[in-house]
């Protein structure tokens, strides 16, 4: 039986004609293996940024619908060129824009969300043996206009198409060859994971691992779409499986449900993110409702608050409260808090961007005790002070001074037995 596969290639993978031909070779390999293939591609590297720049130069305050008309043009070029390259190789292929499928979205131009994918016509063409080359990052809004999906839009497009086509797998081709236990640039002994659960990947994606966008992983988990991270720069020499029942998925990392992971490690990876800024309010009134008066205005301003810690009040009257926000929102967050100073009641506000959040992630934490204790002890042994701590069912995060980032990541990677000794 033929398997339906969705293959997604990002901007660096289609950066020029040589790379587009390389992508076409990857696609041809799967077609020759007997698979039905849909390909989702991004704009050529740098194209979208240039289109955004031109739009902003044309008018600082511009119509979001016209913004979408401009920035969606990059994908139209990519799909046309890839379809031509495939045809030149003897592969039947046709390009599809978001509105032609159609990929239906809401009306939030520039950051639209996918409402539905009508894959009937797409499925018919694929059944006939034609490769569908689909423009990522775009769909059609309720008013019939092109709508773009915002950050991570092409990954999200690919997962949505895979769900609509009931594809066996969605292969995300990037400039890395899989998901690693931590950043290989910091830890040379980092190991590539064969499999990782949706939940773990969500945590890693939100905590600094840039391999997959959070939105696409969320969508994959909801629709149970198996994702595989592969490198588009590997030699395209072997098919990805031999049919819909194949268990062979080749190199890369498979993102899937927990039930597919036979041996679950206690800790799967160490992630870090420098996109954190710390805000501390000194001597806040220790009384009911004060937290609502702080975090309410921040929520109204669409500022996401992550880690929160409140010191114990000795006199029952005043306490210190610390929380983190994205670095990009720091200035705005401070302004919001200062504007609400009279209603909050604090003596001083401090901010710090010289911090990093380091996290230990693993679904095995659910059934193993002592994970947090080992993290705290390991960092203490290295003389690293913990400024803020937060936990979830499968994650423990700490905020530390940025100067200790590499030391902390390496120490934790070793402490949890994640080092690949073969890489030493």
N, C-alpha and C positions, 0 to 999 in steps of 0.2 A: 504494500500500500504506500502511496505517496504521502509524504508529510507536508503540511503547510508551514512554511517558515517566514518570519518577518525579519529582515536584516536592516539594521539602522547604521548609517555612517555619518559622522560629524564633520564639521567644517575642515579640520586638518586632514581628514581622509579624502576630501574632494578639493583640496586646495589648488590644484592645477590639473592640466589634462593628463599628465602622466599618472597622477594619483587616481584620477577618475577611471582611467583604463585599468589600474590595479584593482579598484573596486569592482569594475565590470568582470574581471577575472575571478574574483571571489564569488560573485553572483553566478557566473557561468558554471563554476564548480558545483554549486548546489543544484542547478538545473540539470546538469549532466548526471548527477546522482539520483535524479528522478523526483526531486522535490518541486512542489509548487511554491513560488517565491514572490513575495512583495518586498520592495526595498523602500525605506524611508531615508531621505537625505536632507542635510542642512545646507545652508548657503556656503559657498566657498569661503575659506578662512579669511576673515577681515572684511568681507563684503557687508555683512549686517552692520558692523560698527561704522563703516563708511556711510551707509545709507542713513543711519541714525544721526550721524554728525551733520550730514547735509540737511536733514529735516529740521534739526535744531537751529542750524544757521539760517535757514529760510525764515523761520519764525520761532522765537523762544516759546511762545504760547501758541501751539498749533492744534488743529482739529485731530483728535485721536483716530478718527476714521481714515483721514488722509495719511496720517502717520503709518497706519497699517498697510495702506495701499503701496506706500513707498518701501517699507522695510521687508515686506513679503516678497519683493521682486527677486531677492537673492536666491531663494529656493527654486523659483521658476527657471532660472538659468541652470542650476545644478541638475534638476530632473531632466531637462531637455538634453543636456550634454551627456548624461549617463545613459539615457535611452538610446541616443545616437551611437555611443560607444558599444553598447550591448548589441545593437543591430549590426554594427560593423563586424562584430565577432560571430555573427550568425545566430544570435539569440533573439527571439521574438520579444519585443518590449514596447511599452507605451507609457508616456508620462501622464501623471494625474496631479492636478492642483487640488487644494483642500475643498474648494466649492464644487469640483466635478464629482467627488465621491458620493455624497457630500459628508464632510466632517462638520457636524452642527455644533455651534458654540452659543454661549450667552452673549450679551451685548457689552461686555466689559472690554472695549477695544484696547489693545496693547497688553492686556493681561487676562485674556478670555479663558474660560474653562470649557472643556468639552462636555456637551450635553448628550450627544449620541453620534454614532457612526453608522450610516446606512451603507452597508457593505455588499448589498445585493448585486449591483452591476460589477463591482470590483471582483466579487467571488466568481461571477460568470466568466469574466476574462481570464482569471487565474485558472479556472477549470479547463479552459481551452488551451492552456499551456503558455499563456503570455505572461511575462514578468511585468508586474505593476510597479512603476517607479514613482513614488509618492513624495510630494513636497511636505516636509515636516514644518512644525511651527505655525501652521495656519489652518483656518477653517472658515465657515461662513456664519455670520451672525443672523439673528432673527429678522433684521431689516434687509437681508440679502447682500450685505457688504462683507469684504474680506476682513477677518479678524485674526490677529496674531495672539499666540498663547503665552508670551512672556518667557522668562528665564526657564530653561529646561524644556522648552516647548517641543523640540524635535523628538527627544526621548519619550515625552508624554504622547505625542502623535503616534509613535511606533507601538507603544504598549496598547493604546486605544484601538489601533488597527488590528493588532494581534488578537485582542479580545473579541473584536467584531467578527474576525475571520475564523475564530476558534483555532488559532494556530498552535502547533505543538510547542513552539518556542519563539521567543523574540531575542535575536542576537544583537547586542549592542557593540558595535565595533568602535574602538577608541584608539588613542595613542599609547595605551598600556595594555598588558596582556592578561589582566585579571585583577581581582581584589586581593590585596595583601594584608597580612596581620597588622602592619603599620606602614608608615611612609618609608619606602626603601631608601629614600635620600637621606634619612636620618639613621635608620638601622639597616646596615648591610645584610644582617641575618634574617630580615623579614621574609616570611614564607608566603607564597601564593596559595590562596585557599581554593580547594576543589569545589566546595559548596558552602553556601552561607544562607541563613534563613532570611526571609523578608524583613522580619523585625530587626535582626542584627544589621542588615544592610541599611534600613531606615535610620537607625541610630548612627551608623558610621557616616552615612551621607549627610546627616544633619550636623555632625560634629567635625566636619572638615575634610572627609574623604570625598574628593571631587569626581570619582569615577562615574557615579550615577547621580542624577538629580532626584531630590526627595519626592517630588510630585510623581515621577514615573514609577518609583518603587511603591508608593502608596497605591497607585492605580493597579499595578501588577498584583499586589497583595489582595486587593478587593476582588479582582477578577480571576485570581489564581493563574496569572500568566507567568510561565517560567522564563526567566531572563538569563542570558548568558553573556558575560563580558569577555570580549575577545579583542585582540590587536589587529587592526587593519593593515599593519605593516609586516605581519607574519607572511611567510610564503604560502599562497593559496593552493596547497597541494593535496588536501584530503577532505572528503565530504564530511559534513556534520551529521553522521548517522545514516542509516540505510532504509528508514521508513518510519511510520508513525509509532511503531512499537519499539523503536531502537532505544537502547539505554546508553549508547555511546554518544557523548557530546563533545569529545575532543578536548583540546586545550582551552584554557580560560577558566572562569569561575561561574558556576551555576547558582543563581539566586532562586530559591524555591521554598516550598513549605517545609516545616520542621519534620514532617513525616518522611521526607526523602533523605534526611540526614540520619544515617544509622548510628554513628558514634558522635555524640554531641560533646564538643570540648566545653570545659567550664568557662574559659575565656577564649573568644575568637579573635579579638584584636584590641589594639590600643590606638585611639584616635585623639587628635588634638585640633584645636581651632584658636586662631589668634583674633578672630572676629568677635572679641568680647571686650566690653568696657565696664568698669566697676564704679558704682555710685554708692556713697555712704552718707546717710543723714545722721548728724550728730545731735544727741539729746532730743529725740522725738518724744512727744507726750505718750506715755505708756497707758493707753486707755482704749476701750472698745471703739471701733470705727476708724482708727487712725490709718490702718492698712488700706481700707477702702478709699480714704481721702488721698492716699499716695498713688495707689495703682489704678484707681478709677480714671483720673485725668490722663494717665499714660495710655490706658486702653482706648480712651476716646480719641487720642492722637495716633492710634494704630501703631504704638510702640510695643514691641514684644519684650516682656520681662522673662528672664530665664531663671537664674539661681537667686535664691533669697535666703538671708540669714538674719535673725534678730538676736541681739545679745540679751542676756538676762538682766533685768532691771533690779538693782539692789534696793533702791528706795521706793520702788513701786510707782515712781512718777516719771522718770526719764529713761530712755534706752537708745541704743544706736541700731540702725537698720541698714543693711547692705544688700544690694541686688545688682544684677548684671543686665546689660542691654547690648544690642549690636553696636559695634564701633560707629557705624554710619549714622546711628540714631542718637549718639551721645549728646551732641550739642542741643538737639531738639528736646531730648529728655530732660536735660538740666533746665532748659528754659521753661518747660511745662511745670516742673517741680517748683522752680523759683516763683512762677506766677501763682502757684497755689500755696505759697509759704504761710500766709495768714491762716488758712483753713487747716493746714497740716500741723503747724507748730513745731519748728525745729530751729536749732541755733546755728548750724553750719552745714553746708553741702560740699562734699569732696568727690572728685572723680579721678580715675586712673585708667589709662589705656595700656600701661605696661604690664599686662596680665595675659595669661593663656589658660584655656580650659583643657585639661587632660582627662580622658575617659577610658575606663576599662569596660569592655562590652562582651556579653556572652549569654546565650540562652541557657547555658548550663548553670548559671547562677541561681536559677529557680530551685534547684535541688541540691545545691552545695552551699554550706555555710563558710564564713571566714574569708570571702573574697575581698570585702571592704577592708578588713583588718590587715590583710596582706598588703593591700595597696598603701594604707596609711603607714605601716611599719617600714615598707620599702622606701617610701619618700622620706620618712623620718631619719632612716639610716643614712640618707644622702644629704641630710641637713636642709631639706626643702620644707618650708612652712606652708600650711594649707590655709588659704584665706576664706574660702567658701566651699561647702560640700553639698552635693545634691545626689539623689539616688532614684532609680526606678527599678522595676522588676528584673531587668537585664542589663543595667548600667550603673556604674558609680563614677561620678564626675567630681573633680576638684579644681579650684581656681588657684593658680600659683603665679609667682613672678615670672615674667616672660624669659628672663635670663636663664631659667632652669629648664626650659622646654626640652632640649635634646637630652639632657641628663635624665630627666624624669621619664621620657618615653623609652629610652634605652634600658633604664633600670627596671621598669615595669615589664617591658617585653621579655627580659631575662627571667624576672621573678615568676612569671606565669608559664614558663617553659615554652615560649613561642619561638625562640631562636632556632633558625635552621642551621645546624652545625655544618652542613655541607657548604654553606656560603661563607664560613669563617675563613 
